[in-house]
Amino acid sequence: MKGRLIDFSFGYNRKQRVTIELDSDFREGFDALREVNVEVSIKKWRAKRSNDANKYFHLLVNEIAAAKGLPDDQVKIDLVTQYGTYARDEDGMIVGFKLPASVDVSTIYPYTRMYKEVEESGKTFKCYLVYKQTRLMDTKEMAHLIDGAIQVAQELGIDTDTPEQKARYAE
């Protein structure tokens, strides 16, 4: 939910009070939560990536896949794990997991990168870092991913003009 911090003060009990102005209607949520303790997290708001950015990214993925002779899904995974954003938990910690070495991680989640192998009790495990899905990226994260895809495409000699840029050239 998008909002803006308005005021900060101390109550008579020396507890801190924050006033927040919200862009959305929160009346029902307020009524439901008024008398209970709630968990609070305040962070800088960023717009979600646009559908146009997503379309352009997938256009680049298609072009790169064709040039490399690879499936689109594989190119997307490669780009996300090279230029994407780590998934993080509520505390900002990078999400990761370990699996027995015999398990194919792609059957569980596609956007991972193995960063080490460990041995425990005579068994080998692979440790993975997890990347965000593109639909969960904000505008800044998606822009970085697209910049990476553009770089890869240009190295392959692919035209990276957006459809809007091409339309302007035609005028």
Secondary structure as GFF3:
##gff-version 3
##sequence-region A 1 171
A	DSSP	beta_strand	3	10	.	.	.	ID=ss1
A	DSSP	beta_strand	16	22	.	.	.	ID=ss2
A	DSSP	alpha_helix	27	33	.	.	.	ID=ss3
A	DSSP	alpha_helix	51	68	.	.	.	ID=ss4
A	DSSP	alpha_helix	72	83	.	.	.	ID=ss5
A	DSSP	beta_strand	96	100	.	.	.	ID=ss6
A	DSSP	three_ten_helix	105	107	.	.	.	ID=ss7
A	DSSP	beta_strand	112	120	.	.	.	ID=ss8
A	DSSP	beta_strand	123	130	.	.	.	ID=ss9
A	DSSP	three_ten_helix	134	136	.	.	.	ID=ss10
A	DSSP	alpha_helix	139	155	.	.	.	ID=ss11
A	DSSP	alpha_helix	163	170	.	.	.	ID=ss12
###
